[in-house]
């Protein structure tokens, strides 16, 4: 590693990038028992949805450019599956504490204040997604019986993603709040093990 006259390493940016990648790829939560099972099931459905979207988009594009023929219902299914993919990913990011966080404020607080702020923000997120769940359910009641244009399927199969997904995320935030409330001083140990994500807001 070469050093400039000012004492800063020339490859400081490379070192920061490497550290960031390692932090993002590291496991932030030790999954055991029922938690691991729940996350694995949701992850499986997420992979299935992502594969379906990828295959439909690829197949449709290949057919259009090769044979000037397209799967007329493919775009309809892809658009309908995107909300499911987003909500499943959101649920997993909350469960694994990989959701985007801003740690600059929390890192300056005392452990007890940090724990309290986490609980408050997680309860606020619970309330927000609880409200989204109620609104999504009302939307489902109004438009869930509509039929899709090409497949003539009930729109409820797809619009229910917002209702079910928001409900799951609401429960995930609530579980996090309860976990932080019960954990207490163990937060110090978690922060020491995972300084990037665990200390975030």
N, C-alpha and C positions, 0 to 999 in steps of 0.2 A: 504493500500500500504506500503510494507516494504521498508526500505532505507538502503543501504550499508554504510560502514564507509566513503566512498568517496563522499557520498551525492547523488549518482545516484540511482533511483528506480530499484528494482529487475525486475519489470515487464515493464521496458521501452520498450522492443521489442514488448510486447503485446499492449502497448498503441500506439506505432507507427503504428502497423499493423491495429488496430482498426480505427485510424484516416485516414489511407490510404484507407481503405474500405469505410468509410463514405464519403470521398472526391470523390471516383470513382463512388459511387452510387448516389451522389447528382446531381440534375439537374443543369447544368452549364449555360443554356440559357433558358430564359422565352419565350416559343413559343406561339405566338398569331396570329390570322388572317390567312393570306395566308401562312406564314411560317409553322404554325402548320399543315395546310392542306397538303402542299407539303411533309413535313416530314412524316406525317401519311400515305400518299399514298405510298411513297418509302418504309417505314417500313413494310407496308402490303405486298408488293411484296417480300421484303426480307424474311419475315416470311413464305410466300408461297413457295419460293425457298428452304429455309432451311428445311421445313417440307417434301417437295418432295424428297430432297436428303436423309434425315433421313429415311423416309419410304422405299425408294428403296434399300438403303444399308441394313436395317434391314430385309426386306422381302427376299432379295437375299441371305443373310447369313443364315436366318432361313430355307429357302427351300433347300439350299445346305447341311446343316448339318442334316436336318430332313429327306428329301426325296432324297438326292443326285441329286437334280435338281436345276438349276439356271435360272434366267431370263437373257437371253443372251444379251439383249439390255440395261440392267440396268446400267452397268458400263459406257457405252457410254453416257447415259443421265446424270449420276452423274458428269462425267468429264466435260461435256458441260455446266452444271449448275453452277459449281464452280466459273467461271469468273463472272457470273451475281451476285452471292452472294457476292463476294469480292468487286465488284464495287459499289453495292448498300450500303454495309457497309462502304466503303470509303466515299461515298457521305454523308451519315448520320453523320459520325464522324467529317467531316469538318463543316457541317451545325450546329451541336450541340457543336462544339468546344471541342470534346472529342478525337481528334487525338493526338497521342503521341507528347509531347512537351518537350523541355529542358528549364527550367525556370531559371537556375542558372545565365546565362548572362543577360537576360532581367530584372530580379529582381533588378539588381544593377544599372540600368539606370534611368535617370530622366523620369518623365511621358511623356514629349514631345518626347524625344529620343526613349522611349519604343514604343510609337505610330508610329513613323516614321519607326522603324525597323520592326514592325508588318506589316505595309503597304508594305514595300519593299519585305519581305519574302512571303507575300501572292500574290503579283504581280509576283514574281519569280515562285511560285508554279502554278499560272495561266498560265504563259508562258510554263512551263514544261508540264503541262497536255494538253495545247493547241497543243503543238508539238506531244504529244502522240495521241491526237485525230486525227490529220492529218495522222500520220503513220498508225494508226489503220484503218482509212478509206481506205487507199491505200491497206492495207492487205486484207480488206474485198472485195475490188474490184478484187483482184487477186485470192483469194481462197474462196470467199463466195458462189460461185456456186458449189463447191464440194459437193458430196453426202456422207452422213454417211454410214457406212458399214452395219449395221443391220437394221436401220429404214428407210434408203434411204431418209433421210431428208436433206434439204439444210443446209450446214455448216454455212451459213449466219445467221440463227436463233440463233446460239450460239456465233460465232466469232464477231457478232455485239455488244456483251457485252462490249468489249474493246473500241469500237468507241463511243457508246452511254454513257457508264459509264465514260470514260475519259472526254467526253464533259460536262457531268453533274458536275463532280468534278471541272473541269476548271471554270464553271460558279459559283460554290459554293465558290471557292477561290476568284474569282473576286467580288462576293457579299460581302464577308468578308472584302476585301480591301476597297471597297466603304463604308461599314458600319463603319470601323475604321476611315476613312477619314472624314466622316460626324460627327462622335460621338465626337471627340475631347477630352475635359477634362472629359467626362463621363467615360473614361477608368479607372479613379481612383476609381470611385464607383464600377465598375465591378470587379476590382482587389480586392477591399475590401470584396466583397461578395463571390468571387470565387478565392481565392489566389492560388489554386493548378494549375488549368488549364488555367485561363485567363491570367496569367503572363508568359505563355510559349512562346517559339519561334515557 
